[in-house]
Amino acid sequence: MYKEKQLYVAHSSEGAIHIIGKMANRHGLIAGATGTGKTVTLQVLAETFSQAGVPCFMADMKGDLSGISQTGGLSKFIEKRCAEWQMDTTTLKFEGCPVRFYDVYGEQGHPMRTTVEKMGAMLLARLMDLNETQTGVLTLAFRIAKDEQLPLIDMKDLRLMLDYVAKNAKRYETTYGNISSASIGAIQRSLLALSEQGGDKFFGEPAFDIYDLIQTEGGRGVMNILAADKLMLQPKLYSTFLMWLLTEIYDKMPEIGDMELPKMVFFFDEAHMLFKDTSKALTDKIEQIVRLIRSKGIGVYFISQSPSDLPETILGQCGNRVQHALRAFTPKDQAAVKAAAQTFRPNPAFETEREILELGTGEALVSFLDEKGAPSIVQKAKILFPLSQIGAITSEQRNALIASSRISGKYETVVDRESAFERIVKQREEAEKLKAEAEAKEAAQKEEERRQKEEARKSKRSSGGSKGKGILTTVIGTAITYFAKTIATQLARNLTKKSKKR
């Protein structure tokens, strides 16, 4: 419940416990074993922020959080709690919150997608579980794509870009460094595995606009709920997606300093997945974002089983804490309980470590920041009940809310504009066309040369025959002339002899 810039979320023996509005962007932690009430605590916090006009983003693992969209009602449990806290049930105003549903797969909400280049090489490498060398080659491919103006939008762009880089490796080595064909092959295989997991549905356009998360309706903050039941089956995809979303918010939101209330609150459920098998470089980046994003008015609340699931550098940023019960069945569990107790400012009225083990469902140890930003003494409290519905809604109710959403239709239709794939294919087609034209020209030149040589040979043969014929004609002509003269001379002699006889 929100009143006078304070967010009422729990009640102890000493009275109501509030998060001070201007301290709500100092981040928080909700921890506890399975079944101790973390989801209801998240719902109470979220609807309280909504009442204050603060939009929230949260992942819904089991569909339970969808109930925040519907009006709750009075129950025996709520009547009992109201009696304990001396609250008048007639003053309770049960109501749901404005909600928008999202789904990476586009099945239970508006699709949420981004482009490959916006995801970036570092997060994509984590998503595909690449080693350091492979990550370097992937980063190189991103750089070449940027330098050559080849937009990487979807996975087919990246696949062809990697193939393009591999086939032109020699050309790029002097400028960008060595390109291992083995690493290219490993990345391609990882991309294929990612596609089979449904990751290709996450990449494309229209890319999600984070400003659609920062909306209000009727003065109340919109609750942005991501359907994560299917997404959770791929832990790397889930955690990397949320990390991308948080990074996108950080990159695009302006600096605004401290405000009376956060501009937005981001709930990161199953937070331990974010840091599992994460490189130091990426962990450092997460720490930087968490540390600096509060100056942009964004509060980040991690939800996990134990505070030890988070790195100490991240845990140290979480000033508002709600610790539900933990179980200690093993020495490791006992160490986790002890560590959780040590994160609180002690209360002389009880032993924190012991209380963590004995808390009932819906009970928690609570410590929020005071006006000066210092952690308050830990208190044992009971979390406030939600004014919205507890539990999942029907598919019909969900579909109706999706259809009536202000952004209905904005992301549903995929747009495939010209990008790296089309440009590389075009370059190859032009290169093949030029090659074919060059080959045709060369063939034509060879044919012309052959024709000219053939004509020259014919001309030579023709010239040789004419000369032979001329000589023969001359010889025959000379012979005829000789015989004619000889015959004439003989006739003359014969005529002379006849004349003398007479």
Secondary structure, 3 states (H helix, E strand, C coil): CEECCEEEEEEECCEEEEEEHHHHHHCEEEECCCCCCHHHHHHHHHHHHHHCCCCEEEEECCCHHHHHHCECCCCHHHHHHHHHHCCCHHHCCCCCCCEEEEECCCCCCEECCECHHHHHHHHHHHHCCCCHHHHHHHHHHHHHHHHCCCCCCCHHHHHHHHHHHHHCHHHHHHHHCCCCHHHHHHHHHHHHHHHHCCHHHHECECCCCHHHHCCEECCEECEEEEECCCHHHCHHHHHHHHHHHHHHHHHHCCCCCCCCCCCEEEEECCCHHHHCCCCHHHHHHHHHHHHHHHHHCEEEEEEECCHHHCCHHHHCCCCEEEECCCCCCCHHHHHHHHHHHHCCECCCCCCHHHHHHHCCCCEEEEECECCCCCECECEEEEECCCCECCCCCCHHHHHHHHHHCCCCCCCCCCECCCCHHHHHHHHHHHHHHHHHHHHHHHHHHHHHHHHHHHHHHHHHHHHHHHHHHHHHHHHHHHHHHHHHHHHHHHHHHHHHHHHHHC
